Amino acid sequence: MRKPLLLLTAAILLVAGLWAMRALQQPPPPQFAPSLDGPAAPTVTEEPRQPGATDPLPAFLPPEAHDTIALVLRGGPFPHRQDGSVFGNRERRLPQRPRGYYREYTVRTPDVGHRGARRIITGGDPPEAWYYTDDHYETFRGFEVPANGGAR
Protein backbone atom coordinates (compact mmCIF):
# COMPACT_ATOMS: atom_id res chain seq x y z
CA MET A 1 0.00 0.00 0.00
CA ARG A 2 2.87 2.35 0.77
CA LYS A 3 4.63 1.86 -2.58
CA PRO A 4 1.64 2.92 -4.78
CA LEU A 5 1.20 6.05 -2.65
CA LEU A 6 4.89 6.88 -3.03
CA LEU A 7 4.69 6.36 -6.83
CA LEU A 8 1.57 8.53 -7.08
CA THR A 9 3.25 11.32 -5.11
CA ALA A 10 6.34 11.12 -7.31
CA ALA A 11 4.21 11.23 -10.45
CA ILE A 12 2.30 14.28 -9.20
CA LEU A 13 5.54 16.07 -8.34
CA LEU A 14 7.00 15.22 -11.75
CA VAL A 15 3.95 16.55 -13.60
CA ALA A 16 3.92 19.71 -11.46
CA GLY A 17 7.63 20.25 -12.11
CA LEU A 18 7.21 19.81 -15.87
CA TRP A 19 4.25 22.18 -15.89
CA ALA A 20 6.22 24.81 -13.92
CA MET A 21 9.21 24.50 -16.27
CA ARG A 22 7.01 24.96 -19.31
CA ALA A 23 5.30 27.97 -17.75
CA LEU A 24 8.69 29.58 -17.07
CA GLN A 25 9.81 29.03 -20.67
CA GLN A 26 6.84 30.85 -22.20
CA PRO A 27 7.76 34.25 -23.64
CA PRO A 28 6.16 37.23 -21.94
CA PRO A 29 3.05 38.62 -23.59
CA PRO A 30 3.83 41.24 -26.22
CA GLN A 31 4.09 44.78 -25.02
CA PHE A 32 3.84 47.75 -27.24
CA ALA A 33 5.28 51.21 -27.04
CA PRO A 34 3.31 53.77 -25.09
CA SER A 35 1.66 56.59 -26.93
CA LEU A 36 4.03 59.23 -28.20
CA ASP A 37 1.42 61.98 -27.87
CA GLY A 38 2.76 63.35 -24.58
CA PRO A 39 4.30 66.83 -24.48
CA ALA A 40 7.83 65.47 -23.92
CA ALA A 41 7.76 63.33 -27.04
CA PRO A 42 9.48 64.56 -30.19
CA THR A 43 7.11 65.06 -33.07
CA VAL A 44 7.03 61.71 -34.85
CA THR A 45 3.89 61.52 -36.93
CA GLU A 46 2.76 59.72 -40.02
CA GLU A 47 1.33 62.84 -41.66
CA PRO A 48 1.29 63.03 -45.45
CA ARG A 49 4.54 64.45 -46.72
CA GLN A 50 4.57 67.61 -48.74
CA PRO A 51 5.81 67.32 -52.33
CA GLY A 52 9.57 67.74 -52.33
CA ALA A 53 9.85 67.23 -48.55
CA THR A 54 12.62 64.95 -47.42
CA ASP A 55 12.63 62.60 -44.47
CA PRO A 56 15.64 63.31 -42.24
CA LEU A 57 15.87 59.61 -41.38
CA PRO A 58 17.01 57.07 -44.00
CA ALA A 59 14.44 55.24 -46.09
CA PHE A 60 15.67 51.80 -44.95
CA LEU A 61 14.21 52.41 -41.47
CA PRO A 62 10.69 51.03 -41.05
CA PRO A 63 8.05 53.42 -39.63
CA GLU A 64 8.19 51.61 -36.27
CA ALA A 65 11.87 52.56 -35.96
CA HIS A 66 10.83 56.22 -35.87
CA ASP A 67 8.79 55.45 -32.74
CA THR A 68 11.73 53.63 -31.14
CA ILE A 69 14.07 56.55 -31.91
CA ALA A 70 11.60 58.95 -30.28
CA LEU A 71 11.46 56.75 -27.16
CA VAL A 72 15.27 56.59 -26.98
CA LEU A 73 15.56 60.36 -27.27
CA ARG A 74 12.84 60.82 -24.67
CA GLY A 75 14.45 58.29 -22.31
CA GLY A 76 11.53 55.86 -22.29
CA PRO A 77 9.41 54.33 -21.00
CA PHE A 78 10.30 51.33 -23.09
CA PRO A 79 7.93 48.47 -23.93
CA HIS A 80 10.40 45.64 -23.24
CA ARG A 81 12.50 45.10 -20.14
CA GLN A 82 15.55 44.44 -22.31
CA ASP A 83 15.32 47.86 -23.99
CA GLY A 84 18.18 50.08 -22.89
CA SER A 85 20.31 47.14 -21.81
CA VAL A 86 23.97 46.86 -22.75
CA PHE A 87 24.62 45.43 -26.20
CA GLY A 88 27.83 43.41 -25.91
CA ASN A 89 28.89 43.47 -29.59
CA ARG A 90 30.25 39.93 -29.07
CA GLU A 91 30.27 39.24 -32.80
CA ARG A 92 32.35 42.42 -33.30
CA ARG A 93 30.25 43.63 -36.19
CA LEU A 94 30.26 47.18 -34.82
CA PRO A 95 33.36 49.25 -34.06
CA GLN A 96 35.10 48.14 -30.86
CA ARG A 97 34.19 50.30 -27.88
CA PRO A 98 34.36 49.78 -24.11
CA ARG A 99 31.65 47.60 -22.59
CA GLY A 100 28.55 49.64 -21.85
CA TYR A 101 29.01 51.99 -24.80
CA TYR A 102 26.33 50.25 -26.91
CA ARG A 103 22.65 49.93 -25.87
CA GLU A 104 19.90 48.01 -27.64
CA TYR A 105 16.25 48.83 -28.25
CA THR A 106 13.45 46.81 -29.81
CA VAL A 107 11.83 47.98 -33.03
CA ARG A 108 8.29 46.63 -33.04
CA THR A 109 7.46 44.21 -35.84
CA PRO A 110 3.74 44.29 -36.75
CA ASP A 111 1.85 41.00 -36.44
CA VAL A 112 4.61 39.31 -34.42
CA GLY A 113 3.75 38.15 -30.91
CA HIS A 114 7.31 38.51 -29.57
CA ARG A 115 10.18 41.03 -29.80
CA GLY A 116 11.11 40.00 -33.32
CA ALA A 117 14.54 40.53 -34.88
CA ARG A 118 14.54 44.29 -35.44
CA ARG A 119 16.70 46.45 -33.18
CA ILE A 120 18.25 49.86 -32.92
CA ILE A 121 21.67 49.95 -31.29
CA THR A 122 22.96 53.25 -29.96
CA GLY A 123 26.46 54.19 -28.94
CA GLY A 124 27.26 56.72 -26.25
CA ASP A 125 25.21 58.56 -23.67
CA PRO A 126 23.59 60.60 -25.09
CA PRO A 127 23.64 58.55 -28.29
CA GLU A 128 26.24 59.68 -30.81
CA ALA A 129 26.12 56.55 -32.98
CA TRP A 130 23.00 54.83 -34.33
CA TYR A 131 22.69 51.42 -36.01
CA TYR A 132 19.73 49.40 -37.29
CA THR A 133 19.51 45.63 -37.72
CA ASP A 134 16.52 43.71 -39.03
CA ASP A 135 18.15 40.28 -38.81
CA HIS A 136 18.96 40.03 -35.10
CA TYR A 137 22.53 41.40 -35.12
CA GLU A 138 23.75 39.66 -38.30
CA THR A 139 24.09 42.93 -40.23
CA PHE A 140 23.94 46.58 -39.23
CA ARG A 141 23.31 49.82 -41.07
CA GLY A 142 24.52 53.03 -39.52
CA PHE A 143 22.46 56.21 -39.68
CA GLU A 144 22.31 59.66 -38.18
CA VAL A 145 19.54 61.19 -36.13
CA PRO A 146 19.18 64.94 -36.59
CA ALA A 147 19.20 67.22 -33.56
CA ASN A 148 15.39 67.48 -33.73
CA GLY A 149 15.08 63.70 -33.39
CA GLY A 150 14.06 63.09 -36.96
CA ALA A 151 10.81 65.01 -36.67
CA ARG A 152 8.92 65.09 -39.95
C-alpha positions in Angstrom: 0.0 0.0 0.0 2.9 2.3 0.8 4.6 1.9 -2.6 1.6 2.9 -4.8 1.2 6.1 -2.6 4.9 6.9 -3.0 4.7 6.4 -6.8 1.6 8.5 -7.1 3.3 11.3 -5.1 6.3 11.1 -7.3 4.2 11.2 -10.5 2.3 14.3 -9.2 5.5 16.1 -8.3 7.0 15.2 -11.7 3.9 16.6 -13.6 3.9 19.7 -11.5 7.6 20.2 -12.1 7.2 19.8 -15.9 4.3 22.2 -15.9 6.2 24.8 -13.9 9.2 24.5 -16.3 7.0 25.0 -19.3 5.3 28.0 -17.7 8.7 29.6 -17.1 9.8 29.0 -20.7 6.8 30.8 -22.2 7.8 34.3 -23.6 6.2 37.2 -21.9 3.1 38.6 -23.6 3.8 41.2 -26.2 4.1 44.8 -25.0 3.8 47.7 -27.2 5.3 51.2 -27.0 3.3 53.8 -25.1 1.7 56.6 -26.9 4.0 59.2 -28.2 1.4 62.0 -27.9 2.8 63.4 -24.6 4.3 66.8 -24.5 7.8 65.5 -23.9 7.8 63.3 -27.0 9.5 64.6 -30.2 7.1 65.1 -33.1 7.0 61.7 -34.9 3.9 61.5 -36.9 2.8 59.7 -40.0 1.3 62.8 -41.7 1.3 63.0 -45.5 4.5 64.5 -46.7 4.6 67.6 -48.7 5.8 67.3 -52.3 9.6 67.7 -52.3 9.9 67.2 -48.6 12.6 65.0 -47.4 12.6 62.6 -44.5 15.6 63.3 -42.2 15.9 59.6 -41.4 17.0 57.1 -44.0 14.4 55.2 -46.1 15.7 51.8 -44.9 14.2 52.4 -41.5 10.7 51.0 -41.0 8.1 53.4 -39.6 8.2 51.6 -36.3 11.9 52.6 -36.0 10.8 56.2 -35.9 8.8 55.4 -32.7 11.7 53.6 -31.1 14.1 56.6 -31.9 11.6 58.9 -30.3 11.5 56.7 -27.2 15.3 56.6 -27.0 15.6 60.4 -27.3 12.8 60.8 -24.7 14.5 58.3 -22.3 11.5 55.9 -22.3 9.4 54.3 -21.0 10.3 51.3 -23.1 7.9 48.5 -23.9 10.4 45.6 -23.2 12.5 45.1 -20.1 15.6 44.4 -22.3 15.3 47.9 -24.0 18.2 50.1 -22.9 20.3 47.1 -21.8 24.0 46.9 -22.7 24.6 45.4 -26.2 27.8 43.4 -25.9 28.9 43.5 -29.6 30.2 39.9 -29.1 30.3 39.2 -32.8 32.3 42.4 -33.3 30.3 43.6 -36.2 30.3 47.2 -34.8 33.4 49.2 -34.1 35.1 48.1 -30.9 34.2 50.3 -27.9 34.4 49.8 -24.1 31.6 47.6 -22.6 28.6 49.6 -21.9 29.0 52.0 -24.8 26.3 50.3 -26.9 22.6 49.9 -25.9 19.9 48.0 -27.6 16.2 48.8 -28.2 13.4 46.8 -29.8 11.8 48.0 -33.0 8.3 46.6 -33.0 7.5 44.2 -35.8 3.7 44.3 -36.7 1.9 41.0 -36.4 4.6 39.3 -34.4 3.7 38.2 -30.9 7.3 38.5 -29.6 10.2 41.0 -29.8 11.1 40.0 -33.3 14.5 40.5 -34.9 14.5 44.3 -35.4 16.7 46.4 -33.2 18.2 49.9 -32.9 21.7 50.0 -31.3 23.0 53.2 -30.0 26.5 54.2 -28.9 27.3 56.7 -26.3 25.2 58.6 -23.7 23.6 60.6 -25.1 23.6 58.6 -28.3 26.2 59.7 -30.8 26.1 56.5 -33.0 23.0 54.8 -34.3 22.7 51.4 -36.0 19.7 49.4 -37.3 19.5 45.6 -37.7 16.5 43.7 -39.0 18.2 40.3 -38.8 19.0 40.0 -35.1 22.5 41.4 -35.1 23.7 39.7 -38.3 24.1 42.9 -40.2 23.9 46.6 -39.2 23.3 49.8 -41.1 24.5 53.0 -39.5 22.5 56.2 -39.7 22.3 59.7 -38.2 19.5 61.2 -36.1 19.2 64.9 -36.6 19.2 67.2 -33.6 15.4 67.5 -33.7 15.1 63.7 -33.4 14.1 63.1 -37.0 10.8 65.0 -36.7 8.9 65.1 -39.9 
